[in-house]
């Protein structure tokens, strides 16, 4: 009976998350990315393709009430009656439900403005993530678009309530959101991301419905939101001296919660800050060795000037491609080379296609170097590695390989397709992975690629170390801005001085951490924990240790909290 009760509980939890509203403080992308019909479409659940998320306080309160009841049920289920994956599911479900209720301390819906993952971008991406393989599915999208004006008005109303409560977004992100809205509205109904190309939706009545909904609801809603941000939010937004959560009511409690979510329990911002500084210093020593191997000259003190050498590499014609298409082809060749090497470290990997595409022009200027979008569960779309090819002359090749290994293979794509191949795993466990596991694995994969000799040369290894230094620096600046009251300028300056970032990248990243507090902590914390678990297993097994067996042990349960993983590996 306990197994049946657990299965019912999990199904009701998953349905509650997807059918109505966005839960505004959890998810792999940080604040504002979990739940709602838009998310349902993304993961291949098409029961609500004709709906748009309800962002009203009433819908949010209803969801929280449902989750509170489910949490009570989960606590009442006896562990003794369960074993194996079912016992893991109960432990994970209890943790997720508790965190969803604790997340209320963030009040994120009142202040969160996130140009990369927020409501505007989620709606702009829904057409690209929809199969649109029938007239009914196209009409469903048109019905969804017809609700856009209400959707954006609810978002604006939440932000107004935030203004009244003294909760506002950072000014830099308000400006980025306004710029994004300008790009989307300037494109008009035909050229923007909302109307798919005729290869997906042919000319006809259904396409005309889509276009009409964009003109009557989507574009007016975007313009009205833009005016509200310009006239009401921007004047009250937090300035560069107050970019962190500490400046909001309950900011310290909010950040303490997000640290627990993304870095695990028992860690303080101050400890993580010092961990980042120590890791950064160690990585800088290794980067000097890699730079010498790549041909960097020694200075008078016998040490190379790594920053100057990186600057020369960034201008080396051999490290640059002249167009978006050339960058895409470079990464497609890298994918083929990597797939051939994976059997040296993995056994019985499932096959799943991965497309490599350029980030869409409307979001490229404020987007990161790349990202991974998993395939929906229904198989209607392939997984996609989105590469930012905007201004290709600013994207030297020596930096691209580690990004690929992180986002694609053996990083996010490999981990995701392995989880999807676990047929007995409930969907909420596959789709709602903890960030320390998901991002920790991806960062671990960057080092694993080095073990597998996948980097093309010492220059690419130097790029890998530069990215690892960036992840260590994230610990410093995320805790710096949100707990230690660092200004935006101080955070940007730290990235410029201690990483390979240019000014545009540094500013974009700092603004990202302001929009998604705590998420940046998960990368290095998770990777270091996987390294520790591997070392423990190696010490226990000695010569009988097998790398592929360790990877199977890490991946066989899908994305789980690392404390749960350690316990499962020990049992």
C-alpha positions as CSV (number, residue, x, y, z in Angstrom):
1,X,0.0,0.0,0.0
2,X,2.8,2.4,0.8
3,X,4.2,2.0,-2.8
4,X,0.8,2.8,-4.3
5,X,0.3,5.7,-2.0
6,X,3.8,7.1,-2.9
7,X,3.0,6.7,-6.6
8,X,-0.3,8.6,-6.2
9,X,1.4,11.3,-4.1
10,X,4.1,11.8,-6.8
11,X,1.6,12.0,-9.6
12,X,-0.5,14.6,-7.7
13,X,2.6,16.6,-7.0
14,X,3.7,16.6,-10.6
15,X,0.2,17.6,-11.8
16,X,-0.1,20.4,-9.2
17,X,3.2,21.9,-10.4
18,X,2.3,21.8,-14.0
19,X,-1.4,22.6,-14.4
20,X,-1.8,26.2,-13.2
21,X,1.0,28.4,-12.0
22,X,4.8,28.9,-11.8
23,X,6.4,28.2,-8.5
24,X,8.5,31.2,-8.3
25,X,11.6,30.3,-6.2
26,X,12.9,26.9,-7.3
27,X,14.1,25.0,-10.3
28,X,17.3,24.3,-12.1
29,X,17.5,27.7,-13.5
30,X,17.0,29.3,-10.1
31,X,14.1,31.6,-9.3
32,X,11.0,31.5,-11.5
33,X,11.6,28.4,-13.7
34,X,9.5,25.6,-12.1
35,X,6.0,24.6,-13.0
36,X,3.1,25.9,-15.0
37,X,1.7,25.0,-18.4
38,X,4.7,26.6,-20.2
39,X,7.0,24.2,-18.4
40,X,4.7,21.3,-19.1
41,X,5.0,21.9,-22.8
42,X,8.7,22.1,-22.5
43,X,9.0,18.7,-20.8
44,X,6.5,17.1,-23.3
45,X,3.3,17.1,-21.2
46,X,0.7,18.4,-23.6
47,X,-2.5,18.4,-21.4
48,X,-2.4,22.2,-21.0
49,X,-0.9,23.4,-24.3
50,X,-3.8,25.8,-24.7
51,X,-3.2,27.4,-21.3
52,X,-0.8,30.1,-20.1
53,X,0.5,30.2,-16.6
54,X,-1.7,31.9,-14.0
55,X,0.6,34.3,-12.1
56,X,-2.1,35.6,-9.8
57,X,-1.7,35.6,-6.0
58,X,-4.8,33.4,-5.8
59,X,-3.4,30.7,-8.0
60,X,-0.1,30.8,-6.2
61,X,-1.8,30.5,-2.8
62,X,-3.9,27.5,-4.1
63,X,-0.7,25.8,-5.3
64,X,1.0,26.3,-1.9
65,X,-2.0,24.9,-0.1
66,X,-1.9,21.8,-2.3
67,X,1.8,21.3,-1.7
68,X,1.4,21.8,2.1
69,X,-1.2,18.9,2.1
70,X,1.1,16.7,-0.1
71,X,4.0,17.4,2.3
72,X,1.9,16.2,5.3
73,X,1.0,13.1,3.4
74,X,4.7,12.4,2.5
75,X,5.8,12.8,6.1
76,X,3.1,10.3,7.2
77,X,4.3,7.6,4.8
78,X,6.5,5.0,6.6
79,X,10.0,4.5,5.2
80,X,10.1,1.0,6.6
81,X,7.6,-0.2,4.0
82,X,9.7,1.0,1.1
83,X,13.0,0.1,-0.4
84,X,15.3,0.8,-3.4
85,X,14.2,3.6,-5.7
86,X,10.8,3.9,-4.0
87,X,12.6,4.8,-0.7
88,X,14.8,7.3,-2.6
89,X,11.7,8.8,-4.1
90,X,10.0,9.3,-0.7
91,X,13.1,11.0,0.7
92,X,13.6,13.2,-2.4
93,X,9.8,14.1,-2.5
94,X,9.9,15.1,1.2
95,X,12.8,17.4,0.5
96,X,11.3,19.0,-2.6
97,X,8.0,19.7,-0.9
98,X,9.7,21.1,2.2
99,X,11.8,23.4,0.0
100,X,8.8,24.5,-2.0
101,X,7.1,25.7,1.2
102,X,10.3,27.3,2.6
103,X,10.7,29.2,-0.7
104,X,7.9,31.4,0.3
105,X,10.4,33.5,2.3
106,X,11.8,34.7,-1.1
107,X,8.6,36.4,-2.3
108,X,10.3,36.1,-5.7
109,X,7.2,36.8,-7.8
110,X,7.2,40.3,-6.3
111,X,10.6,41.4,-7.5
112,X,12.1,38.8,-9.8
113,X,13.0,40.2,-13.3
114,X,15.1,37.7,-15.2
115,X,15.8,38.4,-18.9
116,X,17.1,34.9,-19.5
117,X,14.5,32.7,-17.8
118,X,11.6,34.9,-16.7
119,X,8.0,35.1,-18.0
120,X,8.9,37.0,-21.2
121,X,11.5,34.6,-22.3
122,X,9.5,31.6,-21.4
123,X,6.6,32.7,-23.6
124,X,9.0,33.7,-26.4
125,X,10.5,30.1,-26.4
126,X,7.2,28.2,-26.3
127,X,6.7,28.0,-30.1
128,X,10.3,26.6,-30.6
129,X,9.6,24.0,-28.0
130,X,6.2,22.9,-29.3
131,X,5.8,20.1,-31.8
132,X,3.1,21.9,-33.8
133,X,2.5,18.7,-35.7
134,X,-1.2,19.1,-36.2
135,X,-3.8,21.8,-36.8
136,X,-5.1,21.2,-33.2
137,X,-1.7,21.8,-31.7
138,X,-1.3,25.1,-33.7
139,X,-4.7,26.2,-32.5
140,X,-3.8,25.4,-29.0
141,X,-0.7,27.7,-29.3
142,X,-3.0,30.4,-30.6
143,X,-5.3,30.0,-27.6
144,X,-2.2,30.2,-25.3
145,X,-1.1,33.4,-27.1
146,X,-4.6,34.9,-26.7
147,X,-4.0,34.8,-22.9
148,X,-0.7,36.7,-23.1
149,X,-2.1,40.1,-22.2
150,X,-3.5,38.7,-19.0
151,X,-0.3,36.9,-18.3
152,X,1.9,40.0,-18.6
153,X,-0.6,42.1,-16.7
154,X,-0.5,39.6,-13.8
155,X,3.3,39.7,-13.9
156,X,3.1,43.6,-13.7
157,X,0.6,43.4,-10.9
158,X,2.9,41.2,-8.9
159,X,5.8,43.7,-9.4
160,X,3.5,46.5,-8.3
161,X,2.8,44.7,-5.1
162,X,6.5,44.3,-4.7
163,X,7.0,48.0,-5.1
164,X,4.5,48.6,-2.3
165,X,6.4,46.2,-0.1
166,X,9.9,47.6,-0.8
167,X,10.9,44.6,-3.0
168,X,12.4,45.5,-6.4
169,X,14.7,44.0,-8.9
170,X,18.2,45.2,-9.6
171,X,18.3,48.2,-12.0
172,X,20.7,46.4,-14.4
173,X,18.2,43.6,-15.0
174,X,15.3,46.0,-15.4
175,X,17.2,47.7,-18.2
176,X,18.1,44.3,-19.8
177,X,14.5,43.3,-19.7
178,X,13.4,46.6,-21.3
179,X,16.0,46.1,-24.0
180,X,14.7,42.5,-24.6
181,X,11.1,43.8,-24.8
182,X,12.2,46.4,-27.3
183,X,13.8,43.7,-29.5
184,X,10.7,41.5,-29.3
185,X,8.2,44.2,-30.2
186,X,10.3,45.8,-32.9
187,X,10.4,42.5,-34.7
188,X,6.6,42.6,-35.2
189,X,4.3,39.6,-35.6
190,X,6.1,38.0,-38.5
191,X,9.8,38.3,-37.8
192,X,10.0,37.5,-34.0
193,X,10.1,34.1,-32.2
194,X,6.4,33.9,-31.6
195,X,5.4,33.0,-35.2
196,X,7.1,29.7,-36.3
197,X,8.5,29.5,-39.8
198,X,6.4,28.0,-42.6
199,X,8.5,24.8,-42.3
200,X,6.6,24.1,-39.0
201,X,3.3,25.9,-39.6
202,X,2.2,26.3,-43.2
203,X,0.1,29.1,-44.5
204,X,-3.6,28.7,-43.7
205,X,-6.3,29.3,-41.2
206,X,-4.3,28.0,-38.2
207,X,-1.3,30.2,-39.0
208,X,-3.7,33.2,-39.4
209,X,-5.0,32.5,-35.9
210,X,-1.5,32.5,-34.5
211,X,-0.7,35.7,-36.2
212,X,-3.9,37.3,-35.0
213,X,-3.3,36.3,-31.4
214,X,0.2,37.7,-31.5
215,X,-1.1,41.0,-32.8
216,X,-4.1,41.3,-30.5
217,X,-2.5,39.9,-27.2
218,X,1.2,39.1,-27.2
219,X,2.6,42.3,-28.7
220,X,0.2,44.6,-26.7
221,X,1.0,42.7,-23.6
222,X,4.7,43.1,-24.2
223,X,4.3,46.8,-24.8
224,X,2.2,47.4,-21.7
225,X,4.8,45.5,-19.6
226,X,7.6,47.5,-21.1
227,X,5.8,50.8,-20.2
228,X,5.2,49.6,-16.7
229,X,8.8,48.7,-16.2
230,X,10.0,52.0,-17.6
231,X,7.6,54.2,-15.7
232,X,7.2,52.4,-12.4
233,X,9.8,49.7,-11.7
234,X,12.9,51.4,-13.1
235,X,12.7,54.5,-11.0
236,X,12.5,52.4,-7.8
237,X,14.9,49.6,-8.8
238,X,17.8,48.7,-6.7
239,X,20.9,50.6,-7.8
240,X,24.4,49.1,-8.3
241,X,25.3,49.5,-4.7
242,X,22.4,47.3,-3.6
243,X,22.4,44.6,-6.2
244,X,22.2,41.8,-3.6
245,X,19.3,40.1,-1.7
246,X,20.6,41.7,1.5
247,X,18.9,44.9,0.4
248,X,15.4,43.4,0.4
249,X,13.1,42.7,3.3
250,X,13.9,39.2,4.6
251,X,16.9,39.2,2.2
252,X,19.2,37.3,4.6
253,X,16.7,34.6,5.2
254,X,15.9,34.4,1.5
255,X,19.6,33.9,0.6
256,X,20.2,31.4,3.4
257,X,17.4,29.3,2.0
258,X,18.7,29.6,-1.6
259,X,22.2,28.6,-0.3
260,X,20.7,25.4,1.1
261,X,18.8,24.7,-2.1
262,X,21.8,25.1,-4.4
263,X,24.8,24.2,-2.3
264,X,23.3,21.9,0.3
265,X,22.7,22.2,4.0
266,X,25.3,23.2,6.6
267,X,27.1,25.8,4.5
268,X,27.3,29.5,5.2
269,X,27.8,32.3,2.7
270,X,31.1,33.2,4.4
271,X,32.4,29.6,4.2
272,X,31.5,29.4,0.5
273,X,33.2,32.8,-0.1
274,X,36.4,31.5,1.4
275,X,36.1,28.2,-0.5
276,X,35.9,30.1,-3.8
277,X,39.0,32.2,-3.0
278,X,41.0,29.1,-2.1
279,X,39.9,27.1,-5.2
280,X,40.6,30.1,-7.4
281,X,44.2,30.4,-6.1
282,X,44.9,26.7,-6.7
283,X,43.4,26.9,-10.3
284,X,45.5,30.0,-11.1
285,X,48.7,27.9,-10.3
286,X,47.5,25.2,-12.6
287,X,46.6,27.7,-15.3
288,X,50.2,29.0,-15.3
289,X,51.5,25.5,-16.0
290,X,49.0,25.1,-18.9
291,X,50.0,28.5,-20.3
292,X,53.6,27.5,-20.3
293,X,52.7,24.2,-22.1
294,X,50.8,26.3,-24.7
295,X,53.9,28.5,-25.4
296,X,53.5,31.4,-23.1
297,X,56.8,33.2,-22.4
298,X,58.2,33.4,-18.9
299,X,58.5,36.8,-17.3
300,X,61.4,38.1,-15.2
301,X,60.1,36.2,-12.2
302,X,60.0,33.0,-14.2
303,X,56.2,32.9,-14.3
304,X,54.0,33.5,-17.4
305,X,51.6,36.4,-17.7
306,X,48.5,34.2,-18.2
307,X,46.2,37.2,-18.7
308,X,48.4,38.6,-21.5
309,X,48.8,35.2,-23.1
310,X,45.0,34.7,-23.1
311,X,44.6,38.1,-24.7
312,X,47.0,37.1,-27.5
313,X,45.1,33.9,-28.0
314,X,41.8,35.8,-28.3
315,X,43.3,37.7,-31.2
316,X,45.0,34.8,-32.9
317,X,43.3,34.1,-36.3
318,X,43.8,30.4,-35.7
319,X,41.5,30.7,-32.7
320,X,38.7,32.5,-34.4
321,X,35.9,31.7,-36.8
322,X,34.4,34.4,-39.1
323,X,30.8,33.4,-39.0
324,X,28.0,31.8,-37.0
325,X,27.9,28.8,-39.4
326,X,31.6,28.1,-38.9
327,X,31.3,28.1,-35.1
328,X,28.4,25.7,-35.4
329,X,30.3,23.3,-37.7
330,X,33.3,23.4,-35.3
331,X,31.0,22.2,-32.5
332,X,29.4,19.5,-34.6
333,X,32.8,18.1,-35.3
334,X,33.6,18.2,-31.6
335,X,30.4,16.3,-30.9
336,X,31.4,13.5,-33.3
337,X,34.9,13.3,-31.8
338,X,33.6,13.2,-28.2
339,X,31.0,10.4,-28.9
340,X,33.8,8.2,-30.1
341,X,35.7,8.5,-26.8
342,X,32.8,7.9,-24.4
343,X,33.1,4.1,-24.2
344,X,36.4,4.5,-22.4
345,X,34.5,5.9,-19.3
346,X,30.9,4.7,-19.7
347,X,29.0,1.5,-20.4
348,X,25.7,0.9,-22.1
349,X,24.9,4.5,-22.9
350,X,21.5,5.2,-24.5
351,X,21.4,6.9,-27.8
352,X,19.6,10.2,-28.3
353,X,20.1,12.8,-31.0
354,X,21.5,16.2,-30.1
355,X,21.1,19.2,-32.4
356,X,23.5,22.1,-32.3
357,X,21.8,25.5,-33.1
358,X,22.6,29.2,-32.7
359,X,20.9,31.1,-29.9
360,X,18.1,33.1,-31.4
361,X,19.0,36.8,-32.2
362,X,16.4,38.2,-29.9
363,X,18.1,36.8,-26.8
364,X,21.7,36.5,-27.9
365,X,23.0,39.9,-26.8
366,X,22.2,39.2,-23.1
367,X,22.7,35.4,-23.2
368,X,25.5,33.2,-21.9
369,X,28.0,31.4,-24.1
370,X,25.8,28.3,-24.5
371,X,23.0,26.3,-22.9
372,X,21.4,22.9,-23.2
373,X,17.7,22.3,-23.7
374,X,16.7,18.7,-23.0
375,X,14.3,16.8,-25.3
376,X,10.7,16.7,-24.1
377,X,9.6,13.3,-22.7
378,X,7.3,12.7,-25.6
379,X,10.2,12.7,-28.1
380,X,8.5,15.4,-30.3
381,X,11.7,17.5,-30.3
382,X,15.4,16.6,-30.1
383,X,17.6,17.9,-27.4
384,X,19.4,21.1,-28.4
385,X,22.8,22.6,-27.6
386,X,22.3,26.3,-28.1
387,X,25.5,28.1,-28.9
388,X,25.7,31.8,-28.7
389,X,27.3,32.9,-32.1
390,X,26.5,36.6,-31.7
391,X,29.7,38.6,-32.6
392,X,31.7,35.4,-33.5
393,X,34.9,37.4,-33.6
394,X,34.7,37.7,-29.8
395,X,34.5,33.9,-29.2
396,X,37.9,32.3,-29.4
397,X,37.9,28.5,-30.0
398,X,40.1,27.7,-27.0
399,X,37.2,28.6,-24.7
400,X,34.5,26.7,-26.6
401,X,35.5,23.1,-25.9
402,X,35.0,23.1,-22.2
403,X,31.7,24.8,-22.6
404,X,30.6,22.1,-25.0
405,X,31.8,19.3,-22.6
406,X,29.8,21.0,-19.8
407,X,26.6,21.7,-21.7
408,X,26.4,18.7,-24.0
409,X,28.6,15.6,-23.8
410,X,29.7,14.2,-21.4
411,X,27.8,16.9,-19.4
412,X,24.2,17.8,-19.3
413,X,23.1,15.9,-22.4
414,X,24.7,12.6,-21.3
415,X,23.3,12.9,-17.8
416,X,19.8,13.8,-19.1
417,X,19.5,11.0,-21.6
418,X,20.7,8.5,-19.0
419,X,18.0,9.7,-16.6
420,X,15.4,9.4,-19.3
421,X,16.4,5.9,-20.0
422,X,15.5,4.9,-16.4
423,X,12.0,3.7,-17.3
424,X,10.8,3.3,-13.7
425,X,11.7,6.8,-12.6
426,X,8.7,9.2,-12.1
427,X,8.8,12.3,-14.2
428,X,9.2,14.7,-11.3
429,X,12.5,13.0,-10.4
430,X,13.8,13.2,-14.0
431,X,12.8,16.8,-14.5
432,X,13.4,18.4,-11.1
433,X,17.0,17.6,-10.5
434,X,18.9,19.5,-7.7
435,X,21.3,22.1,-9.2
436,X,24.3,20.8,-7.2
437,X,23.9,17.4,-8.9
438,X,23.0,18.7,-12.3
439,X,25.6,21.5,-12.6
440,X,28.1,19.6,-10.5
441,X,28.0,16.7,-13.0
442,X,28.5,19.1,-15.9
443,X,31.5,20.7,-14.3
444,X,32.9,17.3,-13.4
445,X,32.5,16.4,-17.0
446,X,34.9,19.2,-18.1
447,X,37.7,17.6,-16.0
448,X,36.6,14.1,-17.2
449,X,37.1,15.3,-20.8
450,X,40.7,16.1,-19.9
451,X,41.2,12.6,-18.5
452,X,39.8,11.3,-21.8
453,X,42.3,13.5,-23.8
454,X,39.4,15.2,-25.6
455,X,40.9,18.7,-25.4
456,X,42.5,19.6,-28.7
457,X,45.7,21.0,-27.2
458,X,47.1,23.0,-24.3
459,X,45.3,26.1,-25.4
460,X,41.9,24.3,-24.9
461,X,43.1,23.0,-21.5
462,X,43.9,26.6,-20.6
463,X,40.3,27.5,-21.6
464,X,39.0,24.7,-19.4
465,X,41.0,26.1,-16.5
466,X,39.7,29.6,-17.2
467,X,36.2,28.3,-17.0
468,X,36.9,26.4,-13.8
469,X,38.4,29.6,-12.3
470,X,35.2,31.4,-13.4
471,X,33.1,28.8,-11.4
472,X,35.3,29.4,-8.3
473,X,34.9,33.2,-8.8
474,X,31.2,32.7,-8.9
475,X,31.3,31.5,-5.2
476,X,33.1,34.7,-4.4
477,X,30.9,37.2,-6.2
478,X,27.5,35.4,-5.5
479,X,28.1,35.4,-1.8
480,X,29.8,38.8,-2.1
481,X,26.8,40.5,-3.7
482,X,24.0,38.8,-1.7
483,X,25.6,38.4,1.7
484,X,28.7,40.6,2.0
485,X,27.1,43.7,0.4
486,X,29.5,44.0,-2.6
487,X,28.4,46.5,-5.2
488,X,27.9,45.5,-8.9
489,X,31.0,47.4,-9.8
490,X,33.1,45.4,-7.2
491,X,31.7,42.1,-8.5
492,X,32.4,43.0,-12.1
493,X,35.9,44.2,-11.2
494,X,36.6,40.9,-9.4
495,X,35.7,38.8,-12.5
496,X,37.8,41.1,-14.8
497,X,40.8,40.8,-12.5
498,X,40.7,37.1,-11.6
499,X,39.1,35.4,-14.6
500,X,39.4,35.5,-18.4
501,X,36.1,37.5,-18.7
502,X,35.7,40.5,-20.9
503,X,33.6,43.4,-19.7
504,X,30.4,42.4,-21.5
505,X,30.6,38.9,-20.2
506,X,31.4,40.0,-16.7
507,X,28.5,42.4,-16.5
508,X,26.1,39.8,-18.1
509,X,27.2,37.2,-15.6
510,X,26.9,39.5,-12.5
511,X,23.4,40.5,-13.6
512,X,22.5,36.8,-14.0
513,X,23.6,36.1,-10.4
514,X,21.5,39.1,-9.2
515,X,18.5,37.6,-11.0
516,X,19.0,34.0,-9.8
517,X,20.6,34.2,-6.4
518,X,22.5,31.1,-5.2
519,X,22.3,29.2,-8.4
520,X,25.9,30.0,-9.3
521,X,27.1,28.3,-6.1
522,X,26.0,24.8,-7.3
523,X,28.6,24.3,-10.0
524,X,31.8,24.0,-8.1
525,X,30.2,22.8,-4.9
526,X,28.6,19.9,-6.8
527,X,31.8,19.0,-8.7
528,X,33.9,19.0,-5.6
529,X,31.4,16.7,-3.9
530,X,31.5,14.3,-6.8
531,X,35.3,14.4,-6.7
532,X,35.1,13.5,-3.0
533,X,32.7,10.6,-3.6
534,X,35.0,9.3,-6.3
535,X,38.1,9.5,-4.0
536,X,36.2,7.7,-1.2
537,X,35.3,4.9,-3.6
538,X,38.8,4.6,-5.0
539,X,40.2,4.3,-1.5
540,X,37.7,1.6,-0.6
541,X,38.2,-0.5,-3.8
542,X,41.8,0.1,-4.6
543,X,42.9,-1.6,-7.8
544,X,39.4,-3.0,-8.4
545,X,38.0,0.6,-8.9
546,X,36.5,1.1,-12.3
547,X,35.7,4.6,-13.6
548,X,32.8,3.4,-15.7
549,X,31.3,1.7,-12.6
550,X,31.6,4.9,-10.6
551,X,29.8,6.8,-13.4
552,X,27.1,4.2,-13.5
553,X,26.7,4.6,-9.7
554,X,26.4,8.3,-10.0
555,X,23.9,8.3,-12.9
556,X,21.8,5.2,-12.1
557,X,19.3,7.0,-9.9
558,X,18.8,10.1,-12.1
559,X,19.4,13.6,-10.6
560,X,19.3,13.3,-6.8
561,X,20.5,15.4,-3.9
562,X,24.2,14.6,-3.3
563,X,23.6,13.6,0.3
564,X,21.0,11.1,-1.0
565,X,23.5,9.9,-3.6
566,X,26.2,9.3,-1.0
567,X,23.8,7.4,1.2
568,X,22.6,5.3,-1.8
569,X,26.2,4.5,-2.9
570,X,27.1,3.4,0.7
571,X,24.0,1.1,1.1
